[in-house]
Amino acid sequence: MVHDFPRHAHQSHLLVLITDGAREMDLSQQTIQIRAGQGFFLPAGTSHACRSIVQHDYYAIAVPEAFWAELADENTLPAFTFFDHGAAGLSALRELLRVLRFDADPMAIETALLAVLTSVQSGEQPVYDEAHVHMVESVRSWLCSHFTEPVRLQDLVKLTGWQPGTINKLFRMHAGIPPYEFLLHQRLREVAHLLRASGMQLSDIAVETGFADQSHMQRLFRRAYGVTPKAYRTAGAASERFRPEGG
């Protein structure tokens, strides 16, 4: 596409990944070119104009301010942030786009968005002390008991009294994966158990294990185990060799 926009501002925060060509952003005190493979975060209310350098294409994600604030540990809104090749923010943005395409679970989306948010906010890594260990173990235990239910990051905030960004960082430091990945592993293990030990329909297993629907379960099961649920059930005991990542 080729289009130019005069100076304006958006009511939502924008996350943009340029997938082809190049685009130019004219901010209040700088002009920056964003090319294929690069991206940016544009805070709500930021005055800007944009121009096509050449024909280009992009993904744009609008994040409501209220949703962003719900996840943020800090009240200060970060400034315009450029995601260059190799930057953590670019990897996080790509992962967010992947999740939006393939994983409908609300906590998966929250976790992926939180990773982008963390990359554009300043702040030191928290010190990992006994209080943090207790918090992480509380979250781990709670997730093991509630993995069949719809779970949101705000459930963990209510449980611990900690902010979602801190919970996510400390849990990853302790467990090696963020809370959503841990939750997903519990669900997938239960799917595998029910496939081996019961004759339940796949649609019923999906509901029983907390997935949005059968398609959602099948997609994530295959990604983790390398086979479809049906093939896993057919293989029987031989499928014990498959394990989800991080398990």
PyRosetta script that sets phi, psi and omega in degrees:
from pyrosetta import init, pose_from_sequence

init()
pose = pose_from_sequence("MVHDFPRHAHQSHLLVLITDGAREMDLSQQTIQIRAGQGFFLPAGTSHACRSIVQHDYYAIAVPEAFWAELADENTLPAFTFFDHGAAGLSALRELLRVLRFDADPMAIETALLAVLTSVQSGEQPVYDEAHVHMVESVRSWLCSHFTEPVRLQDLVKLTGWQPGTINKLFRMHAGIPPYEFLLHQRLREVAHLLRASGMQLSDIAVETGFADQSHMQRLFRRAYGVTPKAYRTAGAASERFRPEGG")
pose.set_psi(1, 155.7)
pose.set_omega(1, 175.9)
pose.set_phi(2, -134.0)
pose.set_psi(2, 112.6)
pose.set_omega(2, 176.7)
pose.set_phi(3, -155.4)
pose.set_psi(3, 149.4)
pose.set_omega(3, 178.3)
pose.set_phi(4, -118.6)
pose.set_psi(4, 147.9)
pose.set_omega(4, 177.4)
pose.set_phi(5, -126.9)
pose.set_psi(5, 133.0)
pose.set_omega(5, 175.1)
pose.set_phi(6, -68.5)
pose.set_psi(6, 172.9)
pose.set_omega(6, -176.9)
pose.set_phi(7, -57.9)
pose.set_psi(7, 131.8)
pose.set_omega(7, -177.6)
pose.set_phi(8, -160.7)
pose.set_psi(8, -179.1)
pose.set_omega(8, 177.1)
pose.set_phi(9, -144.5)
pose.set_psi(9, 155.3)
pose.set_omega(9, -179.6)
pose.set_phi(10, -107.7)
pose.set_psi(10, 151.0)
pose.set_omega(10, 178.2)
pose.set_phi(11, -80.2)
pose.set_psi(11, -20.3)
pose.set_omega(11, 177.9)
pose.set_phi(12, -111.2)
pose.set_psi(12, 160.1)
pose.set_omega(12, 171.2)
pose.set_phi(13, -71.1)
pose.set_psi(13, 146.3)
pose.set_omega(13, 179.5)
pose.set_phi(14, -118.4)
pose.set_psi(14, 135.1)
pose.set_omega(14, 170.0)
pose.set_phi(15, -116.8)
pose.set_psi(15, 123.3)
pose.set_omega(15, -172.9)
pose.set_phi(16, -129.6)
pose.set_psi(16, 134.2)
pose.set_omega(16, 172.9)
pose.set_phi(17, -120.7)
pose.set_psi(17, 120.5)
pose.set_omega(17, 176.7)
pose.set_phi(18, -81.1)
pose.set_psi(18, 123.1)
pose.set_omega(18, -176.9)
pose.set_phi(19, -102.9)
pose.set_psi(19, -17.0)
pose.set_omega(19, 179.9)
pose.set_phi(20, -158.7)
pose.set_psi(20, 143.4)
pose.set_omega(20, 177.6)
pose.set_phi(21, 75.8)
pose.set_psi(21, -147.4)
pose.set_omega(21, -176.5)
pose.set_phi(22, -155.5)
pose.set_psi(22, 152.8)
pose.set_omega(22, -179.2)
pose.set_phi(23, -138.6)
pose.set_psi(23, 149.9)
pose.set_omega(23, -179.7)
pose.set_phi(24, -116.2)
pose.set_psi(24, 130.5)
pose.set_omega(24, 178.5)
pose.set_phi(25, -108.1)
pose.set_psi(25, 126.9)
pose.set_omega(25, 177.7)
pose.set_phi(26, -106.3)
pose.set_psi(26, 101.6)
pose.set_omega(26, 179.5)
pose.set_phi(27, -92.9)
pose.set_psi(27, -174.6)
pose.set_omega(27, -175.2)
pose.set_phi(28, -66.3)
pose.set_psi(28, -36.6)
pose.set_omega(28, -175.4)
pose.set_phi(29, -127.0)
pose.set_psi(29, 9.5)
pose.set_omega(29, 179.1)
pose.set_phi(30, -158.8)
pose.set_psi(30, 155.5)
pose.set_omega(30, 173.2)
pose.set_phi(31, -121.1)
pose.set_psi(31, 130.0)
pose.set_omega(31, -174.9)
pose.set_phi(32, -132.6)
pose.set_psi(32, 140.0)
pose.set_omega(32, 176.7)
pose.set_phi(33, -99.3)
pose.set_psi(33, 132.2)
pose.set_omega(33, 177.3)
pose.set_phi(34, -116.7)
pose.set_psi(34, 122.4)
pose.set_omega(34, -175.4)
pose.set_phi(35, -110.8)
pose.set_psi(35, 173.3)
pose.set_omega(35, -177.7)
pose.set_phi(36, -51.2)
pose.set_psi(36, 131.4)
pose.set_omega(36, -179.6)
pose.set_phi(37, 91.2)
pose.set_psi(37, -3.9)
pose.set_omega(37, 177.6)
pose.set_phi(38, -111.8)
pose.set_psi(38, 165.8)
pose.set_omega(38, -179.3)
pose.set_phi(39, -153.6)
pose.set_psi(39, -175.4)
pose.set_omega(39, 179.5)
pose.set_phi(40, -160.4)
pose.set_psi(40, 160.3)
pose.set_omega(40, 171.5)
pose.set_phi(41, -111.4)
pose.set_psi(41, 127.3)
pose.set_omega(41, -180.0)
pose.set_phi(42, -119.8)
pose.set_psi(42, 111.4)
pose.set_omega(42, -179.0)
pose.set_phi(43, -64.1)
pose.set_psi(43, 149.3)
pose.set_omega(43, 176.1)
pose.set_phi(44, -57.0)
pose.set_psi(44, 141.2)
pose.set_omega(44, 177.5)
pose.set_phi(45, 83.7)
pose.set_psi(45, -0.3)
pose.set_omega(45, -179.4)
pose.set_phi(46, -78.8)
pose.set_psi(46, 119.7)
pose.set_omega(46, 179.5)
pose.set_phi(47, -71.6)
pose.set_psi(47, 131.8)
pose.set_omega(47, -179.2)
pose.set_phi(48, -161.9)
pose.set_psi(48, 160.2)
pose.set_omega(48, 169.8)
pose.set_phi(49, -125.3)
pose.set_psi(49, 155.6)
pose.set_omega(49, 179.2)
pose.set_phi(50, -140.7)
pose.set_psi(50, 146.1)
pose.set_omega(50, -175.7)
pose.set_phi(51, -135.0)
pose.set_psi(51, 148.2)
pose.set_omega(51, 174.0)
pose.set_phi(52, -82.1)
pose.set_psi(52, 125.2)
pose.set_omega(52, 173.0)
pose.set_phi(53, -82.0)
pose.set_psi(53, -48.0)
pose.set_omega(53, 173.0)
pose.set_phi(54, -140.5)
pose.set_psi(54, 173.9)
pose.set_omega(54, 175.7)
pose.set_phi(55, -57.4)
pose.set_psi(55, 137.8)
pose.set_omega(55, -173.9)
pose.set_phi(56, -149.8)
pose.set_psi(56, 170.7)
pose.set_omega(56, 176.4)
pose.set_phi(57, -142.4)
pose.set_psi(57, 156.7)
pose.set_omega(57, -176.7)
pose.set_phi(58, -162.0)
pose.set_psi(58, 161.6)
pose.set_omega(58, 168.1)
pose.set_phi(59, -103.3)
pose.set_psi(59, 137.5)
pose.set_omega(59, 176.5)
pose.set_phi(60, -130.2)
pose.set_psi(60, 129.9)
pose.set_omega(60, 178.9)
pose.set_phi(61, -117.1)
pose.set_psi(61, 122.3)
pose.set_omega(61, 177.1)
pose.set_phi(62, -95.2)
pose.set_psi(62, 123.2)
pose.set_omega(62, -178.3)
pose.set_phi(63, -113.9)
pose.set_psi(63, 113.8)
pose.set_omega(63, 179.2)
pose.set_phi(64, -56.5)
pose.set_psi(64, 143.5)
pose.set_omega(64, -178.8)
pose.set_phi(65, -57.1)
pose.set_psi(65, -39.7)
pose.set_omega(65, -177.7)
pose.set_phi(66, -63.8)
pose.set_psi(66, -39.1)
pose.set_omega(66, 179.8)
pose.set_phi(67, -67.8)
pose.set_psi(67, -42.3)
pose.set_omega(67, 178.7)
pose.set_phi(68, -62.3)
pose.set_psi(68, -46.5)
pose.set_omega(68, -178.4)
pose.set_phi(69, -63.7)
pose.set_psi(69, -30.5)
pose.set_omega(69, 179.5)
pose.set_phi(70, -64.3)
pose.set_psi(70, -30.8)
pose.set_omega(70, -178.1)
pose.set_phi(71, -93.7)
pose.set_psi(71, -22.4)
pose.set_omega(71, -170.9)
pose.set_phi(72, -74.1)
pose.set_psi(72, 140.6)
pose.set_omega(72, 173.0)
pose.set_phi(73, -82.6)
pose.set_psi(73, -23.2)
pose.set_omega(73, -174.7)
pose.set_phi(74, -113.7)
pose.set_psi(74, 147.8)
pose.set_omega(74, 177.5)
pose.set_phi(75, -84.1)
pose.set_psi(75, -18.3)
pose.set_omega(75, -178.5)
pose.set_phi(76, -77.5)
pose.set_psi(76, 125.3)
pose.set_omega(76, -179.8)
pose.set_phi(77, -78.9)
pose.set_psi(77, 126.6)
pose.set_omega(77, 179.1)
pose.set_phi(78, -66.0)
pose.set_psi(78, 156.3)
pose.set_omega(78, -179.8)
pose.set_phi(79, -82.0)
pose.set_psi(79, 178.9)
pose.set_omega(79, 174.4)
pose.set_phi(80, -50.6)
pose.set_psi(80, 131.1)
pose.set_omega(80, -177.6)
pose.set_phi(81, -127.2)
pose.set_psi(81, 129.0)
pose.set_omega(81, -179.8)
pose.set_phi(82, -97.5)
pose.set_psi(82, 129.4)
pose.set_omega(82, 179.2)
pose.set_phi(83, -103.1)
pose.set_psi(83, 104.7)
pose.set_omega(83, -179.7)
pose.set_phi(84, -93.8)
pose.set_psi(84, 171.0)
pose.set_omega(84, 179.0)
pose.set_phi(85, -57.1)
pose.set_psi(85, 133.1)
pose.set_omega(85, 178.0)
pose.set_phi(86, 86.2)
pose.set_psi(86, -7.3)
pose.set_omega(86, -178.3)
pose.set_phi(87, -77.8)
pose.set_psi(87, 147.0)
pose.set_omega(87, 178.7)
pose.set_phi(88, -60.5)
pose.set_psi(88, -37.1)
pose.set_omega(88, -179.9)
pose.set_phi(89, -63.2)
pose.set_psi(89, -34.8)
pose.set_omega(89, 178.9)
pose.set_phi(90, -67.9)
pose.set_psi(90, -43.2)
pose.set_omega(90, 177.3)
pose.set_phi(91, -61.8)
pose.set_psi(91, -41.4)
pose.set_omega(91, 179.6)
pose.set_phi(92, -65.0)
pose.set_psi(92, -38.6)
pose.set_omega(92, 178.9)
pose.set_phi(93, -66.4)
pose.set_psi(93, -42.2)
pose.set_omega(93, 177.2)
pose.set_phi(94, -62.1)
pose.set_psi(94, -39.8)
pose.set_omega(94, 179.0)
pose.set_phi(95, -66.3)
pose.set_psi(95, -39.6)
pose.set_omega(95, 177.4)
pose.set_phi(96, -60.2)
pose.set_psi(96, -43.7)
pose.set_omega(96, 178.3)
pose.set_phi(97, -63.2)
pose.set_psi(97, -39.7)
pose.set_omega(97, 178.3)
pose.set_phi(98, -63.2)
pose.set_psi(98, -44.1)
pose.set_omega(98, -179.8)
pose.set_phi(99, -63.2)
pose.set_psi(99, -42.8)
pose.set_omega(99, -179.8)
pose.set_phi(100, -62.2)
pose.set_psi(100, -29.8)
pose.set_omega(100, 179.6)
pose.set_phi(101, -83.2)
pose.set_psi(101, -33.3)
pose.set_omega(101, -167.9)
pose.set_phi(102, -120.0)
pose.set_psi(102, -15.6)
pose.set_omega(102, -175.0)
pose.set_phi(103, -131.3)
pose.set_psi(103, 108.4)
pose.set_omega(103, -174.3)
pose.set_phi(104, -83.3)
pose.set_psi(104, -3.6)
pose.set_omega(104, -176.6)
pose.set_phi(105, -64.4)
pose.set_psi(105, 127.7)
pose.set_omega(105, -178.2)
pose.set_phi(106, -57.3)
pose.set_psi(106, -36.9)
pose.set_omega(106, -178.7)
pose.set_phi(107, -71.0)
pose.set_psi(107, -30.7)
pose.set_omega(107, 175.4)
pose.set_phi(108, -62.7)
pose.set_psi(108, -42.8)
pose.set_omega(108, 179.0)
pose.set_phi(109, -66.6)
pose.set_psi(109, -44.0)
pose.set_omega(109, 178.8)
pose.set_phi(110, -59.9)
pose.set_psi(110, -43.6)
pose.set_omega(110, -178.2)
pose.set_phi(111, -64.8)
pose.set_psi(111, -43.9)
pose.set_omega(111, 179.4)
pose.set_phi(112, -65.6)
pose.set_psi(112, -40.3)
pose.set_omega(112, 178.3)
pose.set_phi(113, -67.1)
pose.set_psi(113, -37.1)
pose.set_omega(113, 179.1)
pose.set_phi(114, -62.7)
pose.set_psi(114, -36.1)
pose.set_omega(114, 178.0)
pose.set_phi(115, -64.0)
pose.set_psi(115, -38.1)
pose.set_omega(115, 176.1)
pose.set_phi(116, -67.6)
pose.set_psi(116, -44.9)
pose.set_omega(116, -179.7)
pose.set_phi(117, -57.5)
pose.set_psi(117, -45.3)
pose.set_omega(117, -179.0)
pose.set_phi(118, -60.6)
pose.set_psi(118, -35.2)
pose.set_omega(118, -177.0)
pose.set_phi(119, -71.9)
pose.set_psi(119, -19.7)
pose.set_omega(119, -178.8)
pose.set_phi(120, -106.6)
pose.set_psi(120, -2.6)
pose.set_omega(120, 177.2)
pose.set_phi(121, -104.8)
pose.set_psi(121, 142.0)
pose.set_omega(121, 177.1)
pose.set_phi(122, -81.7)
pose.set_psi(122, 168.6)
pose.set_omega(122, 179.2)
pose.set_phi(123, 141.7)
pose.set_psi(123, 142.1)
pose.set_omega(123, -179.8)
pose.set_phi(124, -79.7)
pose.set_psi(124, 152.6)
pose.set_omega(124, 175.3)
pose.set_phi(125, -63.6)
pose.set_psi(125, 129.2)
pose.set_omega(125, -178.0)
pose.set_phi(126, -65.0)
pose.set_psi(126, 148.4)
pose.set_omega(126, 176.3)
pose.set_phi(127, -70.4)
pose.set_psi(127, 138.0)
pose.set_omega(127, -175.4)
pose.set_phi(128, -97.6)
pose.set_psi(128, 98.8)
pose.set_omega(128, -177.3)
pose.set_phi(129, -116.2)
pose.set_psi(129, -170.8)
pose.set_omega(129, -175.6)
pose.set_phi(130, -63.8)
pose.set_psi(130, -35.6)
pose.set_omega(130, 177.7)
pose.set_phi(131, -61.9)
pose.set_psi(131, -37.7)
pose.set_omega(131, 178.4)
pose.set_phi(132, -68.3)
pose.set_psi(132, -41.4)
pose.set_omega(132, 178.2)
pose.set_phi(133, -59.5)
pose.set_psi(133, -44.0)
pose.set_omega(133, 179.8)
pose.set_phi(134, -62.7)
pose.set_psi(134, -41.8)
pose.set_omega(134, 179.3)
pose.set_phi(135, -62.0)
pose.set_psi(135, -46.5)
pose.set_omega(135, -178.8)
pose.set_phi(136, -62.1)
pose.set_psi(136, -43.2)
pose.set_omega(136, -179.8)
pose.set_phi(137, -66.7)
pose.set_psi(137, -34.5)
pose.set_omega(137, 176.5)
pose.set_phi(138, -64.1)
pose.set_psi(138, -43.1)
pose.set_omega(138, 178.5)
pose.set_phi(139, -65.4)
pose.set_psi(139, -44.2)
pose.set_omega(139, -180.0)
pose.set_phi(140, -58.7)
pose.set_psi(140, -48.0)
pose.set_omega(140, -178.8)
pose.set_phi(141, -63.3)
pose.set_psi(141, -42.2)
pose.set_omega(141, -179.3)
pose.set_phi(142, -64.3)
pose.set_psi(142, -42.2)
pose.set_omega(142, 179.7)
pose.set_phi(143, -64.4)
pose.set_psi(143, -37.1)
pose.set_omega(143, 178.6)
pose.set_phi(144, -64.6)
pose.set_psi(144, -28.4)
pose.set_omega(144, -178.3)
pose.set_phi(145, -91.0)
pose.set_psi(145, -16.5)
pose.set_omega(145, -173.4)
pose.set_phi(146, -125.4)
pose.set_psi(146, 16.6)
pose.set_omega(146, -172.6)
pose.set_phi(147, -68.3)
pose.set_psi(147, -17.2)
pose.set_omega(147, 178.6)
pose.set_phi(148, -84.2)
pose.set_psi(148, -2.8)
pose.set_omega(148, -177.7)
pose.set_phi(149, -103.4)
pose.set_psi(149, 160.4)
pose.set_omega(149, 170.9)
pose.set_phi(150, -64.6)
pose.set_psi(150, 128.1)
pose.set_omega(150, -176.7)
pose.set_phi(151, -124.0)
pose.set_psi(151, 137.8)
pose.set_omega(151, 175.5)
pose.set_phi(152, -125.2)
pose.set_psi(152, 160.5)
pose.set_omega(152, 178.4)
pose.set_phi(153, -60.8)
pose.set_psi(153, -31.4)
pose.set_omega(153, 179.0)
pose.set_phi(154, -64.9)
pose.set_psi(154, -24.8)
pose.set_omega(154, 174.1)
pose.set_phi(155, -63.6)
pose.set_psi(155, -37.5)
pose.set_omega(155, 179.6)
pose.set_phi(156, -74.0)
pose.set_psi(156, -32.7)
pose.set_omega(156, 175.7)
pose.set_phi(157, -63.9)
pose.set_psi(157, -44.4)
pose.set_omega(157, 178.5)
pose.set_phi(158, -64.0)
pose.set_psi(158, -37.5)
pose.set_omega(158, -179.1)
pose.set_phi(159, -66.1)
pose.set_psi(159, -42.7)
pose.set_omega(159, -169.2)
pose.set_phi(160, -107.2)
pose.set_psi(160, -25.8)
pose.set_omega(160, -173.5)
pose.set_phi(161, 81.4)
pose.set_psi(161, 3.8)
pose.set_omega(161, 179.0)
pose.set_phi(162, -95.2)
pose.set_psi(162, 159.6)
pose.set_omega(162, 177.5)
pose.set_phi(163, -76.7)
pose.set_psi(163, 150.0)
pose.set_omega(163, -174.8)
pose.set_phi(164, -59.4)
pose.set_psi(164, -38.4)
pose.set_omega(164, 179.8)
pose.set_phi(165, -63.8)
pose.set_psi(165, -40.1)
pose.set_omega(165, 178.8)
pose.set_phi(166, -67.9)
pose.set_psi(166, -42.7)
pose.set_omega(166, 177.6)
pose.set_phi(167, -58.0)
pose.set_psi(167, -46.8)
pose.set_omega(167, -177.2)
pose.set_phi(168, -62.3)
pose.set_psi(168, -45.5)
pose.set_omega(168, -177.9)
pose.set_phi(169, -66.8)
pose.set_psi(169, -45.8)
pose.set_omega(169, -177.3)
pose.set_phi(170, -69.5)
pose.set_psi(170, -38.8)
pose.set_omega(170, 178.4)
pose.set_phi(171, -63.3)
pose.set_psi(171, -41.9)
pose.set_omega(171, 178.5)
pose.set_phi(172, -63.7)
pose.set_psi(172, -40.4)
pose.set_omega(172, 179.1)
pose.set_phi(173, -61.2)
pose.set_psi(173, -39.6)
pose.set_omega(173, -175.5)
pose.set_phi(174, -83.5)
pose.set_psi(174, -44.6)
pose.set_omega(174, -173.2)
pose.set_phi(175, -98.5)
pose.set_psi(175, -13.4)
pose.set_omega(175, 179.8)
pose.set_phi(176, 86.5)
pose.set_psi(176, -8.5)
pose.set_omega(176, 178.7)
pose.set_phi(177, -141.7)
pose.set_psi(177, 156.4)
pose.set_omega(177, 177.7)
pose.set_phi(178, -73.7)
pose.set_psi(178, 166.1)
pose.set_omega(178, -177.4)
pose.set_phi(179, -54.8)
pose.set_psi(179, -39.7)
pose.set_omega(179, -177.8)
pose.set_phi(180, -63.9)
pose.set_psi(180, -40.9)
pose.set_omega(180, 179.1)
pose.set_phi(181, -63.0)
pose.set_psi(181, -38.9)
pose.set_omega(181, 176.5)
pose.set_phi(182, -62.4)
pose.set_psi(182, -45.1)
pose.set_omega(182, 177.7)
pose.set_phi(183, -58.9)
pose.set_psi(183, -44.8)
pose.set_omega(183, -179.1)
pose.set_phi(184, -62.5)
pose.set_psi(184, -39.3)
pose.set_omega(184, 178.6)
pose.set_phi(185, -62.4)
pose.set_psi(185, -39.6)
pose.set_omega(185, 178.6)
pose.set_phi(186, -63.4)
pose.set_psi(186, -42.2)
pose.set_omega(186, 179.2)
pose.set_phi(187, -64.2)
pose.set_psi(187, -44.5)
pose.set_omega(187, -177.9)
pose.set_phi(188, -67.0)
pose.set_psi(188, -37.4)
pose.set_omega(188, 177.0)
pose.set_phi(189, -63.1)
pose.set_psi(189, -39.3)
pose.set_omega(189, 178.9)
pose.set_phi(190, -69.2)
pose.set_psi(190, -36.6)
pose.set_omega(190, 174.3)
pose.set_phi(191, -58.6)
pose.set_psi(191, -48.8)
pose.set_omega(191, -179.7)
pose.set_phi(192, -59.5)
pose.set_psi(192, -42.0)
pose.set_omega(192, 179.2)
pose.set_phi(193, -62.0)
pose.set_psi(193, -45.9)
pose.set_omega(193, -178.3)
pose.set_phi(194, -68.4)
pose.set_psi(194, -32.8)
pose.set_omega(194, 176.1)
pose.set_phi(195, -64.4)
pose.set_psi(195, -37.6)
pose.set_omega(195, -179.2)
pose.set_phi(196, -79.7)
pose.set_psi(196, -37.0)
pose.set_omega(196, -167.0)
pose.set_phi(197, -104.9)
pose.set_psi(197, -3.2)
pose.set_omega(197, -177.3)
pose.set_phi(198, -140.6)
pose.set_psi(198, 167.2)
pose.set_omega(198, 175.8)
pose.set_phi(199, -106.1)
pose.set_psi(199, 23.1)
pose.set_omega(199, -178.0)
pose.set_phi(200, -61.8)
pose.set_psi(200, 146.4)
pose.set_omega(200, 174.1)
pose.set_phi(201, -65.9)
pose.set_psi(201, 150.4)
pose.set_omega(201, -178.7)
pose.set_phi(202, -60.3)
pose.set_psi(202, -37.3)
pose.set_omega(202, 179.6)
pose.set_phi(203, -63.5)
pose.set_psi(203, -36.5)
pose.set_omega(203, 178.9)
pose.set_phi(204, -72.1)
pose.set_psi(204, -37.0)
pose.set_omega(204, 177.8)
pose.set_phi(205, -63.3)
pose.set_psi(205, -40.6)
pose.set_omega(205, 179.7)
pose.set_phi(206, -59.2)
pose.set_psi(206, -46.3)
pose.set_omega(206, 179.4)
pose.set_phi(207, -65.0)
pose.set_psi(207, -42.0)
pose.set_omega(207, -177.1)
pose.set_phi(208, -63.9)
pose.set_psi(208, -28.8)
pose.set_omega(208, -173.5)
pose.set_phi(209, -106.5)
pose.set_psi(209, 10.1)
pose.set_omega(209, 171.1)
pose.set_phi(210, 91.4)
pose.set_psi(210, 8.6)
pose.set_omega(210, 178.4)
pose.set_phi(211, -84.2)
pose.set_psi(211, 158.2)
pose.set_omega(211, -177.7)
pose.set_phi(212, -64.2)
pose.set_psi(212, -40.2)
pose.set_omega(212, 178.6)
pose.set_phi(213, -166.5)
pose.set_psi(213, -179.5)
pose.set_omega(213, -177.1)
pose.set_phi(214, -63.2)
pose.set_psi(214, -40.6)
pose.set_omega(214, -179.4)
pose.set_phi(215, -62.4)
pose.set_psi(215, -43.1)
pose.set_omega(215, 178.2)
pose.set_phi(216, -59.5)
pose.set_psi(216, -46.8)
pose.set_omega(216, 179.7)
pose.set_phi(217, -62.4)
pose.set_psi(217, -46.5)
pose.set_omega(217, -177.2)
pose.set_phi(218, -61.7)
pose.set_psi(218, -42.6)
pose.set_omega(218, -178.0)
pose.set_phi(219, -61.7)
pose.set_psi(219, -46.0)
pose.set_omega(219, -177.7)
pose.set_phi(220, -76.8)
pose.set_psi(220, -32.0)
pose.set_omega(220, 176.6)
pose.set_phi(221, -63.9)
pose.set_psi(221, -45.2)
pose.set_omega(221, -179.5)
pose.set_phi(222, -64.6)
pose.set_psi(222, -39.2)
pose.set_omega(222, 179.2)
pose.set_phi(223, -63.2)
pose.set_psi(223, -38.5)
pose.set_omega(223, -176.9)
pose.set_phi(224, -81.2)
pose.set_psi(224, -41.2)
pose.set_omega(224, -172.9)
pose.set_phi(225, -99.9)
pose.set_psi(225, -15.0)
pose.set_omega(225, 178.4)
pose.set_phi(226, 84.7)
pose.set_psi(226, -1.4)
pose.set_omega(226, 177.6)
pose.set_phi(227, -139.1)
pose.set_psi(227, 161.6)
pose.set_omega(227, 176.0)
pose.set_phi(228, -74.4)
pose.set_psi(228, 159.0)
pose.set_omega(228, 175.5)
pose.set_phi(229, -55.7)
pose.set_psi(229, -40.2)
pose.set_omega(229, 179.9)
pose.set_phi(230, -63.0)
pose.set_psi(230, -43.7)
pose.set_omega(230, 179.3)
pose.set_phi(231, -66.6)
pose.set_psi(231, -37.4)
pose.set_omega(231, 177.6)
pose.set_phi(232, -62.0)
pose.set_psi(232, -44.6)
pose.set_omega(232, 178.5)
pose.set_phi(233, -63.8)
pose.set_psi(233, -42.5)
pose.set_omega(233, -179.0)
pose.set_phi(234, -64.5)
pose.set_psi(234, -38.4)
pose.set_omega(234, -178.9)
pose.set_phi(235, -68.4)
pose.set_psi(235, -24.8)
pose.set_omega(235, 177.1)
pose.set_phi(236, 63.3)
pose.set_psi(236, -133.6)
pose.set_omega(236, -174.1)
pose.set_phi(237, -61.9)
pose.set_psi(237, -27.4)
pose.set_omega(237, -178.9)
pose.set_phi(238, -63.9)
pose.set_psi(238, -24.7)
pose.set_omega(238, -177.9)
pose.set_phi(239, -75.7)
pose.set_psi(239, -1.1)
pose.set_omega(239, 177.9)
pose.set_phi(240, -60.1)
pose.set_psi(240, -20.3)
pose.set_omega(240, -178.9)
pose.set_phi(241, -69.9)
pose.set_psi(241, -18.4)
pose.set_omega(241, -178.6)
pose.set_phi(242, -83.8)
pose.set_psi(242, 135.7)
pose.set_omega(242, 177.8)
pose.set_phi(243, -140.6)
pose.set_psi(243, 139.1)
pose.set_omega(243, 176.3)
pose.set_phi(244, -68.1)
pose.set_psi(244, 152.5)
pose.set_omega(244, 177.8)
pose.set_phi(245, -59.6)
pose.set_psi(245, 140.8)
pose.set_omega(245, 178.0)
pose.set_phi(246, 79.4)
pose.set_psi(246, 1.2)
pose.set_omega(246, -177.8)
pose.set_phi(247, -76.3)
pose.dump_pdb("model.pdb")
